[in-house]
Amino acid sequence: MKTILATSTYRQLLLIETLFEKDEWVTLKPLAKEIGCSTRSLNNYILEINKHFPPFFIETSPKSGIRLIYPDTVSIDFIYRKILTMSTEITFLELLLFEDALTTEKICTTLFISPSTFSRIVAKLKTHLETKEIQFNHPPYVLSGNEGNIRNLFIHLILEKYTDTDLPFLEEQVALVDSLIKTFAQVFDFPLNFPDMKLLRVIGLVNITRISHQHVLSIEHLTTQYDDLISMLVEAPDFQQRFSLLFGFEGTVSVIKDVFSVFLAPSFVLDSYQQTLNAIQHSLSENEFLANFTLFLDTLHKRIPIVMSNKTQVIQEVFNLQHLFFGNNYILFDKHSQFIKSIEKDFPNFMTILKQELHNLKFYPSFEWTDVSFNTVLYTMIIHWKNLLQELDRQIQPISIGIFCDYDIEHSHFLKDLIDYHFGNHVQISLFEALNEQEAYEESAKYAIVLTNISHLNIQSNTLICINSVPTTHDWESMRSVIATLTKDQNLMMAKIQSPST
């Protein structure tokens, strides 16, 4: 949704994202070209960012260019939340969640904008929403069309814009929805955690808000096996009174089913992992999900011989995702994409193979991947794959390193332990047995890398790295770079191979 932002806001965000990703000094001219503006505009954006986005700050240097600096107490999430809060376009969109039949006059008054500015916002928003099967009826201004996509839009807007402590709902409303979620979790023996609770809470509150404005989903296709449980909940003492008082309408069985409809689809698996395969097989008698996904996992295992000990859990998690594909699962911050980019740097070959096989997977004959659905499934598989990092670590073919120094032998042992500490299973370290440089020349053929403090040492090994008595940042970076280049199996966590300064 970045395209609906004002041009200046969009470019400021792009500037921050670029500097955040590069994490180094960048000169102005190529940066301005990359962002699509003049250097003069770029300087103006820098002033605006430093004014409106503290503690993020763009440092400038006549020689080096610019770089982004920020304290350890904040992350990039802060920037996206700030922009969502400042954006007039996003504020207008949020108004459509809480109010129906908004007039142009009321909106302009609320947002402190002119009718002409508002017309431009409406045009951009309408163009964007049409791609989501959402109609923007005006005036008065109401969102209609694909209700699932509308709710998905508002759910992710609230999740990105607000923290857990400043949600735009009454505390009593949040407490009532929380109590419903906890009751369901207890009945289904579903362990709650903070991220899941936050997501379920916002889903509940957004859906109730839409229902309160008569925007409902059809529940005829939903399972009825939990109707008795839901009836028991809504008939509990004081529930109806509290619900009606807080939300302005009755919390009937139909309403509660609508609120949590995504989890009540006939094929959504709420059972424990041990019961998942039977549940999926029963609910998917007319399609090929289980067969296709199982074949995909088997093919993947042939190319990447890594154990997936919780295969059933991964199948369940991916299976349930198909009920959540309502378009984009973000507003400005594509966390899944950023996660995948980071993992690709650390596991290049592993990720290449995984993505190749996943692209070939079709859950059912008419299924087509989108960037969002692909990244979501990829992200879900990686984070749920039990002991993946440990399994990748076991695949490492260590690089042989020989140490030949004229320091005390105890010093060489210390260097061996220090290098082992930094590089672990990536290397296999030995001390030379040679008693002179001629013998060292012969022995060096055994090692892929020779580390020494002796300048211009004559060796047979392909790689010689001359290090200081205590390795400097330059020494560590040289070792890291060489080991990464020589590693035969790149399916490993290169983040373990970092200089002490990083």
KOLKEVEX-411415 format. One record per residue: residue in three letters; x, y, z of N, C-alpha, C in turn. Coordinates in steps of 0.001 Angstrom, whole numbers, plus 500000, padded with zeros to 6 digits. Layout:
KOLKEVEX-411415
ALAXYZXYZXYZ
...
END
This chain:
KOLKEVEX-411415
MET500814498786500000500000500000500000500848501265500000
LYS502132501102499794503000502275499788502597503268498706
THR501962502758497647501620503624496523500545504646496861
ILE499788504428497935498762505411498280499323506544499132
LEU500557506401499602501166507459500411501458508677499551
ALA501517509832500194501951511049499506503363510831498973
THR503681511453497849504973511218497200506146511484498133
SER506104512591498863507210512920499771507333511879500887
THR506203511438501416506227510425502482506776509108501954
TYR506339508736500759506807507500500146508324507529499951
ARG508851508639499455510293508721499210511088508789500503
GLN510534509418501527511209509406502825511300507984503368
LEU510220507231503222510234505837503662511242505029502858
LEU511261505239501545512195504533500687513639504872501051
LEU513892506121501387515233506538501805515643505828503090
ILE514751505795504070515053505127505339515283503642505123
GLU514419503003504327514567501568504061515896501266503374
THR516283502108502420517526501883501686518732502010502599
LEU518753503054503419519870503247504350519890502159505413
PHE518706501721505834518612500663506834519196499356506292
GLU518882499054505037519368497810504435520864497870504137
LYS521355499010503653522777499127503323523634499170504588
ASP523145499849505613523835499921506908525296500366506763
GLU525510501402505958526841501945505761526714503345505157
TRP527854504016505009527847505325504375527465505189502902
VAL526603506092502425526164506081501035526263507505500505
THR526822507662499285526933508996498699525594509435498099
LEU525394510742498023524074511288497690523648511052496244
LYS524545511259495292524131511226493891523565509868493465
PRO524274508751493704523688507454493318522453507106494144
LEU522406507582495393521245507311496239520022508049495710
ALA520199509294495294519085510066494725518558509398493467
LYS519470508873492650519059508171491433518277506908491775
GLU518730506186492788518051504949493200516644505229493712
ILE516480506333494431515173506673495002514271507352493978
GLY514879507987492983514093508638491952513790510086492237
CYS514794510813492728514598512239493031515917512968492821
SER515888514279492938517108515078492814517852515082494152
THR519134515449494115519907515544495360519344516648496257
ARG518795517681495643518179518754496433516972518220497214
SER516121517442496532514964516845497219515432515884498303
LEU516505515157498001517031514201498979517469514921500249
ASN518120516061500096518529516841501271517323517309502075
ASN516260517687501362515036518088502061514426516921502826
TYR514450515728502212513913514541502883514720514219504142
ILE516019514427504068516882514180505235516480515098506388
LEU516240516376506076515822517327507111514487516912507727
GLU513545516480506876512232516066507369512332514821508232
ILE513141513864507817513301512621508588513914512922509948
ASN514949513741509974515596514063511245514678514866512168
LYS513708515553511571512755516318512365511645515439512928
HIS511149514498512119509931513772512493510162512334512980
PHE511354511781512792511530510365513101512573510059514172
PRO512845510976515111513777510592516170513190509417516975
PRO514006508492517473515476508550517580516233508119516327
PHE515534507781515219516242507543513964516802508869513465
PHE518033508824512970518698510057512565519619509761511383
ILE519589510624510383520481510472509234521687511377509445
GLU522834510763509622524084511483509827524680511829508464
THR525218513027508336525797513480507071527289513755507223
SER528006513519506120529455513781506106529831514281504714
PRO530564515391504610530956515909503295531752514892502476
LYS532523514046503139533367513085502436532662511744502214
SER531971511262503239531435509891503195530022509806502661
GLY529240510871502782527847510840502346526895510845503534
ILE525955509890503562524995509825504670524842508382505144
ARG524393508238506368524082506913506905522998507058507965
LEU522297505971508212521217505960509197521749505442510516
ILE521489506165511577521877505705512908520644505715513809
TYR520616504781514750519491504664515676519935503841516876
PRO519303504036518025519714503316519231519270501855519206
ASP519825501072520099519492499646520188518084499396520706
THR517439500434521205516116500256521823514962500324520832
VAL515243500555519538514175500628518540514528499764517335
SER513498499386516568513698498627515337512987499358514206
ILE513067498812513012512447499438511836510929499498511973
ASP510346498643512817508905498697513069508464500099513479
PHE509339500778514224509018502127514705508745503072513540
ILE509541502952512479509390503828511310508044503596510642
TYR507702502334510414506434502039509746505246502506510592
ARG505344502310511891504251502744512771504109504268512731
LYS505237504957512703505226506418512671504603506928511375
ILE504981506322510253504433506760508961502942506482508886
LEU502517505333509377501085505017509382500313506010510240
THR500933506489511291500289507463512168500230508840511518
MET501272509219510787501353510554510194500591510669508871
SER500396509563508182499828509605506837498345509968506843
THR498001510999506100496594511397505949495806510309505229
GLU496432509678504247495769508629503476495387507452504370
ILE496299507042505244496042505912506139495005506295507191
THR495067507524507672494087507977508668492678507944508083
PHE492543508372506831491239508313506166490765506862506030
LEU491664505982505631491307504573505492490821504000506819
GLU491494504360507890491091503866509210489718504406509617
LEU489420505636509212488097506198509506486990505320508931
LEU487255504693507781486254503865507126485946502592507918
LEU486854502194508822486581501045509684485574501406510764
PHE485724502580511339484933502930512515483671503736512202
GLU483590504290510995482405505080510658481919504741509258
ASP480629504633509117480006504442507809479388505753507332
ALA479142505841506049478430506981505466479119508310505759
LEU480444508331505638481188509570505848480990510513504664
THR480787511783504946480642512786503892481975513469503628
THR482075514086502458483304514802502103483598515908503101
GLU482578516624503480482752517742504416483299517257505755
LYS482722516172506268483164515668507574484604515177507500
ILE484943514506506423486297513969506282487316515096506182
CYS487035516096505374487969517215505221488156517961506533
THR487071518085507280487160518756508581487987517932509552
THR487749516625509564488463515738510491489949515675510175
LEU490288515624508891491678515454508475492402516776508215
PHE491683517884508309492265519208508079492869519309506673
ILE492111518903505669492577518959504290491510519622503420
SER491934520069502248491010520718501319490276519661500500
PRO489129520013499915488402519067499055489238518583497883
SER490094519437497318490923519011496182491958517974496614
THR492572518193497778493523517205498310492820515884498572
PHE491615515971499138490854514756499434490494514015498145
SER490172514726497097489837514088495818491012513281495282
ARG492220513824495432493406513097494978493624511830495809
ILE493372511934497113493502510760497987492499509690497587
VAL491261510099497333490202509164496947490566508438495655
ALA491102509174494693491454508569493401492531507495493572
LYS493565507801494359494634506824494575494124505610495330
LEU493314505859496356492809504767497179491877503870496379
LYS491043504473495562490097503695494760490839502783493791
THR491867503303493149492647502507492202493294501307492900
HIS493822501541494078494477500461494821493474499417495293
LEU492351499856495843491378498921496411490718498053495352
GLU490590498581494140489975497788493076490769496526492787
THR492085496568493004492917495378492789492671494329493862
LYS492019494718494964491713493802496070490256493365496062
GLU489559493637494955488128493319494840487307494075495886
ILE487753495292496175487057496146497139486519497366496403
GLN485211497602496543484610498774495917484600499937496909
PHE484925501097496383484980502297497218483814503183496804
ASN482688502991497454481480503734497111481517505133497730
HIS481196506147496934481241507514497472480387508421496614
PRO479997509600497193479760509725498640478341509245498979
PRO477983508886500172478877508781501326479859507618501157
TYR480942507658501903482070506760501678481940505472502499
VAL481850504347501780481690503036502397482489502029501583
LEU483144501095502259483843500015501573482914498818501447
SER482856498234500252482034497046500029482777496134499072
GLY482194494980498786482841494028497897483297492804498656
ASN484522492381498443485062491182499081485298491461500563
GLU484364491009501399484423491322502830485650490712503493
GLY486055489526503039487267488918503597488480489790503363
ASN488607490347502166489734491234501856489659492540502641
ILE488440493056502828488276494299503602488732494084505039
ARG488286492998505639488678492716507020490187492478507116
ASN490735491759506159492171491507506151492948492817506093
LEU492475493757505285493109495066505162493136495782506507
PHE491998495828507178491922496537508459492687495810509557
ILE492670494484509545493400493717510558494890494054510505
HIS495458494053509302496893494323509194497213495802509393
LEU496267496672509090496465498087509390496587498302510893
ILE495688497704511646495721497846513106496976497197513684
LEU497344496027513175498523495324513685499794496123513462
GLU499913496780512315501137497526512006501170498902512651
LYS500012499512512801499988500896513281500035500995514799
TYR499478500021515488499328500136516943500118499056517677
THR500571499421518867501176498439519761500071497770520573
ASP500452496814521355499471496077522154498804496956523210
THR499447498063523558498940498899524653498170500133524189
ASP498113500384522868497416501598522413496412501307521295
LEU495789500137521343494803499774520328493646500776520319
PRO493045501056519155491973502045519061490603501483519451
PHE490583500721520515489343500137521033489305500357522540
LEU488102500303523100487963500462524545488626499301525272
GLU489191499568526439489830498514527229488843497398527552
GLU487584497786527803486569496784528125486254495896526916
GLN486289496479525714486076495687524504487211494685524314
VAL488423495150524519489586494265524400489492493135525420
ALA489107493459526645489027492447527702487990491378527378
LEU486850491780526797485806490809526472486265489878525349
VAL486886490438524325487403489600523235488494488667523757
ASP489349489166524630490387488324525235489786487139525972
SER488712487385526695488080486302527462487506485234526534
LEU486951485653525389486448484695524400487584483832523855
ILE488677484487523501489825483767522936490375482758523944
LYS490510483179525185491055482287526210490142481084526461
THR488843481316526379487896480215526562488019479204525433
PHE488061479700524187488240478803523034489557478044523138
ALA490620478743523514491932478104523615491930476990524658
GLN491230477237525760491157476226526815490383474994526346
VAL489290475222525647488462474103525175489223473256524160
PHE489954473908523270490657473174522223492083472802522616
ASP492431473075523870493774472756524361494831473384523452
PHE494573474644523110495459475382522220496301476350523047
PRO497620476121523155498460476998523982498580478390523380
LEU498258479397524140498352480781523666499738481350523921
ASN500163482236523042501392482991523249501121484431522839
PHE502063485310523100501822486733522865501515487060521399
PRO502317486586520417502001486935519018500636486414518575
ASP500310485162518937499015484605518541497869485356519211
MET498057485688520483497010486416521206496791487794520579
LYS497868488463520214497754489787519595496991489701518276
LEU497326488704517453496658488533516174495185488199516357
LEU494878487237517222493488486829517438492660487973518015
ARG493260488746518881492570489889519496492157490898518424
VAL493087491243517531492790492228516489491789491667515488
ILE491924490387515136490931489754514258489541489887514861
GLY489415489550516136488112489623516800487545491025516826
LEU488369491997517192487897493383517331487533494000515982
VAL488351493751514965488044494286513638486774493661513085
ASN486642492349513203485461491670512674484186492116513379
ILE484253492281514678483082492770515421482709494177514960
THR483725495011514728483466496376514274482786496377512910
ARG483250495527511999482606495433510680481171494930510809
ILE480955493931511655479607493387511834478671494445512417
SER479211495295513295478382496332513916477856497328512889
HIS478521497408511738478073498283510650477365497491509551
GLN476880496301509915476085495458509014476899494857507858
HIS478206494748508025479043494103507015479357492693507518
VAL478603491722507033478707490363507577479168489391506489
LEU479686488266506951480060487178506062479001486091506113
SER478869485337505047477974484178505063478585483101505938
ILE477785482541506837478308481502507735477699480143507427
GLU476951480049506331476279478791506007477268477660505756
HIS478447477996505243479429476963504921480264476551506121
LEU480135477246507244480978476968508404480537475694509114
THR481477475067509767481166473849510504480196474143511642
THR479337473164511941478368473314513039478784472522514262
GLN479932471863514210480311470973515302480627471713516601
TYR480848473027516505481164473789517715479994474674518155
ASP478837474517517516477695475385517827477256475269519284
ASP477269474055519831476866473873521231477802474618522165
LEU479090474547521864480074475262522685479846476765522598
ILE479629477281521389479416478720521220478123479144521912
SER477085478307521822475821478602522513476047478711524011
MET476842477806524543477139477836525971477854479134526353
LEU478744479607525474479481480839525752478560482049525753
VAL477710482148524717476864483337524603475740483332525635
GLU475440482172526186474392482086527205474947482199528619
ALA476254482377528722476871482522530044476355483794530714
PRO476281483777532042475773484940532786476496486235532406
ASP475712487245532122476198488605531847476880488768530485
PHE477093487683529707477809487840528445477048488755527495
GLN475761488457527280474978489259526341474896490712526773
GLN474741490915528073474641492287528567475947493051528308
ARG477079492409528601478378493053528381478621493292526892
PHE478318492295526076478574492416524634477721493533524032
SER476441493541524353475542494561523800475933495952524271
LEU476316496072525526476704497363526080477967497904525404
LEU478924497008525145480221497439524614480219497614523095
PHE479431496800522381479488496827520926478201497288520253
GLY477123497411521017475898497985520477474989497012519750
PHE475247495721519820474356494725519231474574493388519949
GLU473693492424519720473753491161520450474841490235519898
GLY475528489580520813476558488622520440475979487228520311
THR475218487001519267474553485719519061475545484659518582
VAL475049483428518470475887482339517950476366482691516546
SER475481483225515705475854483606514342476935484675514328
VAL476821485625515228477819486700515293479182486143515691
ILE479225485314516717480502484765517180481130483889516093
LYS480292483150515368480820482333514274481392483218513163
ASP480728484325512902481228485266511908482561485866512358
VAL482636486223513628483850486844514170485059485927513980
PHE484886484652514248485993483703514161485803482734512992
SER485203483235511907484821482381510789486007481686510133
VAL487159482355510076488303481750509405488723480454510074
PHE488483480350511391488880479150512117487783478096512160
LEU486617478441511601485483477521511637485150476972510251
ALA486042477191509293485852476572507982485895475056508158
PRO485105474303507411485032472851507596486387472155507538
SER487304472690506726488589472013506561489707472606507410
PHE489383473621508230490422474182509097490697473210510232
VAL491986472918510476492360471896511459492645472545512803
LEU491793472237513775491992472719515139492500471611516056
ASP492569470397515536492961469269516365494442469311516688
SER494842468423517592496252468310517933497015467767516729
TYR498335467936516740499138467522515605499005466026515308
GLN498826465218516358498728463779516150497493463398515342
GLN496454464238515388495219463942514675495120464652513321
THR496158465399512994496070466261511817495900465492510512
LEU496731464475510289496682463784509008495315463191508733
ASN494725462558509744493390461989509558492367463076509266
ALA492486464203509975491536465307509782491647465873508371
ILE492874466053507912493077466611506575492578465643505512
GLN492899464358505677492458463381504702490937463342504610
HIS490294463487505766488834463453505782488239464689505132
SER488847465852505399488261467101504920488656467426503484
LEU489632466732502936490100467044501589489872465878500624
SER488750465223500764488464464074499912488339464467498450
GLU488054465724498151487827466140496771488985466961496195
ASN490078467058496895491225467756496299492529467065496670
GLU493633467645496236494899466920496253495941467523497183
PHE495498468321498160496483469020498988497472468064499646
LEU496955467086500391497832466221501178498798465462500283
ALA498292464890499188499161464131498284500234465021497669
ASN499844466203497225500792467105496569501838467631497534
PHE501407468012498730502356468579499689503293467498500219
THR502777466289500437503623465181500886504662464843499826
LEU504247464833498551505189464590497456506255465678497413
PHE505832466914497618506778468034497657507818467824498755
LEU507389467437499956508321467223501066509264466067500781
ASP508754465012500159509609463863499820510656464249498783
THR510238465006497773511180465456496741512219466385497335
LEU511783467260498223512699468183498886513734467423499701
HIS513291466366500375514203465582501213515277464891500370
LYS514943464508499144515932463880498265517025464861497879
ARG516655466118497724517641467132497342518352467721498552
ILE517640467781499673518232468296500915517993467247501992
PRO518941466366502245518731465258503186518762465699504645
ILE517789466522504989517686467030506361516383466527506969
VAL516467466026508164515304465440508828514291466520509185
MET513013466268508903511922467113509378511137466265510387
SER511549466339511656510986465461512681509532465785513007
ASN509095467003512722507716467413513004506939467621511708
LYS507063466686510798506457466780509472504955467030509553
THR504274466348510469502819466506510593502447467921510997
GLN503213468497511906502943469872512333503108470848511162
VAL504171470673510384504407471553509239503262471438508234
ILE502793470196508009501663469997507103500438470747507606
GLN500162470661508893499000471353509450499121472858509309
GLU500303473384509645500490474838509593500309475363508174
VAL500886474670507192500768475111505805499345474904505300
PHE498729473786505689497360473515505266496412474621505712
ASN496535475045506952495637476076507477495860477436506834
LEU497044477648506260497331478940505633496390479248504477
GLN495918478212503793495083478465502617493799479205502972
HIS493403479154504253492212479881504692492526481342505006
LEU493821481692504962494229483046505343494735483849504157
PHE494651483303502937495127484014501756494070485013501289
PHE494016486171501974493079487239501594493843488418501015
GLY494845488165500186495633489265499662496840489523500537
ASN497331490762500518498534491095501270498343490885502759
ASN499398490367503410499357490229504856500224491296505530
TYR500290492454504899500993493599505477500474494869504812
ILE500773496007505436500405497302504866501643497967504269
LEU502646498217505096503902498803504617505089497863504818
PHE505086497131505913506248496327506308506020494858505970
ASP506666494400504912506556493003504490507570492170505277
LYS507175491752506469508095491041507362508546489710506778
HIS507647489014506116508009487712505555509083487863504480
SER508932488840503622509917489069502571511273489437503159
GLN511276490308504169512533490699504800513200489519505487
PHE512407488679506123512930487486506789513600486574505761
ILE512928486358504638513442485456503611514740486001503004
LYS514806487310502768516036487901502245517199487658503195
SER516940487794504481517983487577505470518437486121505496
ILE517477485200505444517820483783505469518572483384504205
GLU518228483993503074518920483678501820520398484049501883
LYS520728485084502617522133485457502778522882484413503612
ASP522186483826504576522813482876505479522807481451504927
PHE521778481095504157521614479740503639521390479776502122
PRO522305480250501337522029480476499917521592479225499155
ASN522347478127499247521979476934498478520704476289499002
PHE520588476212500296519389475637500901518148476377500451
MET518198477709500494517038478507500108516761478403498612
THR517798478303497804517593478162496352516828476885496047
ILE517244475782496660516571474500496429515150474529496963
LEU514980475050498170513654475110498778512696475924497914
LYS513149477066497403512294477908496573511996477250495226
GLN512988476567494669512756475876493397511658474829493540
GLU511739474018494571510752472957494765509379473531495120
LEU509387474602495915508108475193496311507407475815495107
HIS508157476415494199507550476990492990506842475920492160
ASN507348474692492211506754473592491444505517473001492110
LEU505267473368493356504139472801494104502831473493493741
LYS501817472718493521500454473226493373499591472485494391
PHE498956473229495278498122472598496295496922471889495666
TYR496418472457494595495318471871493845495458472362492406
PRO494776471740491447495034472019490026494983473483489624
SER494060474264490176493905475664489751494733476641490589
PHE495527476117491514496270476993492425497367477755491685
GLU497478479058491984498542479892491432499197480670492565
TRP500512480674492574501238481418493598501148482922493362
THR501073483670494440501345485104494420502606485314495248
ASP503207486482495133504408486750495939504103486604497425
VAL502937487090497832502575487044499254502352485615499719
SER501568484841498969501297483462499391502576482626499386
PHE503438482845498386504694482099498313505574482400499520
ASN505763483686499819506608484065500954506011483619502276
THR504694483623502370504040483201503610504260481718503864
VAL504090480890502829504320479455502987505789479177503270
LEU506677479854502565508106479682502771508490480050504203
TYR508016481190504660508274481645506033507734480636507049
THR506513480165506821505878479236507749506649477927507828
MET507090477422506697507866476183506700509169476340507478
ILE509868477435507252511182477627507879511063477748509392
ILE510123478566509860510049478791511310509469477600512059
HIS508691476739511360508113475576512030508940474301511853
TRP509943474350511009510795473181510760511679472969511983
LYS511338472000512785512000471778514069513466471418513878
ASN514322472107514639515774471853514654516417472049513281
LEU515857472927512472516410473142511134517861473614511190
LEU518145474584512043519509475108512116520499474049512566
GLN520072473232513553520953472169514025521208471140512927
GLU520151470835512169520301469874511076521208470427509981
LEU521075471703509682521954472322508692523396472318509186
ASP523552472547510473524891472580511056525597471238510896
ARG524800470158510962525388468817510836525868468537509414
GLN525369469315508453525752469092507054527072469770506694
ILE527603470540507608528787471333507303530004470443507064
GLN530721470711505988532017470084505733533080471090506168
PRO533720470866507334534629471887507874535845472130506989
ILE536304473362506999537500473773506274538710473522507162
SER539726472868506602540920472570507396541823473792507482
ILE542236474120508700543094475285508952544317474823509742
GLY545494475223509287546728474962510020547319476251510542
ILE547790476234511790548379477424512404549889477213512540
PHE550650478111511959552119478055512034552623479433512425
CYS552954479597513707553380480898514237554669480733515021
ASP555434481816515120556653481757515920556466482385517297
TYR555174482526517681554903482917519063555084481690519963
ASP554911481878521281554903480726522178553861479732521726
ILE554145478424521923553191477407521491551864477564522211
GLU551895478030523456550662478263524190549833479378523531
HIS550567480337522941549873481405522211549139480822521001
SER549784479885520304549143479245519154547915478461519585
HIS548017477780520734546841477062521262545714478037521594
PHE546070479184522128545064480204522429544377480671521143
LEU545177480908520083544600481313518798543672480219518263
LYS544074478970518397543239477855517952541886477878518653
ASP541904478055519975540650478094520741539805479308520358
LEU540477480435520105539756481663519763539077481525518393
ILE539782480949517439539198480758516098538069479739516160
ASP538274478680516932537218477677517087535970478291517715
TYR536181479210518661535059479889519310534231480670518291
HIS534908481329517356534202482174516383533593481385515231
PHE534252480311514822533818479619513609533263478213513846
GLY533457477673515022532827476413515406533006475300514386
ASN531869474679514008531907473522513106532308473858511681
HIS532458475126511388532849475516510037534318475200509756
VAL535094474997510796536534474790510603537026473609511432
GLN538137473043510983538860472008511726540294472497511842
ILE540741472817513051541994473542513252543060472616513841
SER544268472743513300545419471989513820546626472916513906
LEU547553472579514791548831473284514843549848472510514008
PHE550668473208513260551724472553512486552649471760513408
GLU553120470634512927554134469857513640555533470225513175
ALA555620470972512080556914471345511490557792472097512485
LEU559120471826512380560070472489513266560856473588512561
ASN560629473732511258561269474814510509560401475149509314
GLU560755476220508603559900476692507524559892475744506330
GLN561011475000506112561032474044505014560038472911505270
GLU560035472400506519559071471361506880557647471906506817
ALA557503473180507189556178473813507118555688473873505683
TYR556610474093504737556240474118503321555632472792502906
GLU556245471679503321555737470356502978554402470090503660
GLU554317470447504937553108470141505714551922471001505286
SER552182472173504742551096473109504416550128472551503382
ALA550560471550502604549677470967501586548454470296502203
LYS548495470005503487547391469320504173546211470254504421
TYR546441471559504369545439472506504848544883473376503715
ALA543605473689503844542984474612502885543403476044503175
ILE543613476340504456544021477680504885545177477539505864
VAL546179478371505700547270478448506664547238479818507314
LEU547228479836508647547290481075509409548685481197510010
THR549292482359509856550637482580510367550827484047510704
ASN551833484325511486552214485708511744553477486075510970
ILE553995485131510172555244485313509450554931485844508045
SER555334487041507762555042487656506461555745486904505336
HIS555020486753504219555554486144502998556035484711503223
LEU555383483979504101555735482576504334555489481777503052
ASN556457480940502688556351480130501477555608478835501796
ILE554433478644501200553607477471501506553038476876500229
GLN552500475651500344551818475008499225550309475206499283
SER549783475559500429548338475727500597547817476814499659
ASN546584476663499253545977477636498346545825479009498974
THR545646479040500288545321480305500944546196480523502165
LEU546871481657502194547674482068503334547092483352503895
ILE546858483357505206546384484574505870547374484907506971
CYS547989486064506866548926486514507885548158487333508914
ILE548185486897510179547390487529511226548275488151512283
ASN547710489023513090548427489643514191548349488762515427
SER549124489096516433549189488257517637547818488062518259
VAL547026489126518289545609489036518609544876489523517377
PRO544097488654516727543484489022515442542706490320515505
THR542945491172514518542236492440514416540921492239513659
THR540146493315513582538908493260512798539213492878511350
HIS540299493420510809540710493086509444541019491597509321
ASP541712491039510322542045489610510304540795488747510319
TRP539864489100511186538633488305511291537834488378509992
GLU537779489537509394537038489682508139537707488883507025
SER539031488860507006539747488062506008539428486583506182
MET539464486121507428539153484707507685537711484396507309
ARG536801485273507700535380485043507400535152484954505894
SER535765485872505162535564485919503714536123484665503042
VAL537321484243503456537953483071502846537178481804503171
ILE536760481664504424536015480461504822534697480381504072
ALA534009481506503943532736481526503213532945481136501749
THR534076481580501169534364481264499767534722479790499582
LEU535494479244500521535975477872500382534970476818500825
THR533971477246501597533021476270502107532325475554500960
LYS532414474247500953531807473461499873530301473394500011
ASP529831473349501222528388473278501462527939474606502039
GLN527239475401501219526803476715501670525493476652502447
ASN524979475446502749523720475326503485523983475472504971
LEU524570476576505376524914476730506778524697478167507220
MET524755478336508509524432479635509097525677480500509121
MET525837481336508085527039482146507987527090483239509047
ALA525973483491509734525992484518510779526952484139511901
LYS527286482848512027528245482435513039529648482890512666
ILE529837483192511364531156483598510894531171485100510760
GLN531392485776511839531385487237511826532577487739512613
SER533039488921512237534116489522512991533591489977514339
PRO534433490051515356533967490436516692533322491799516740
SER533606492655515753533031494006515769531613494042515299
THR531084492934514694529729492939514152528756492327515118
END
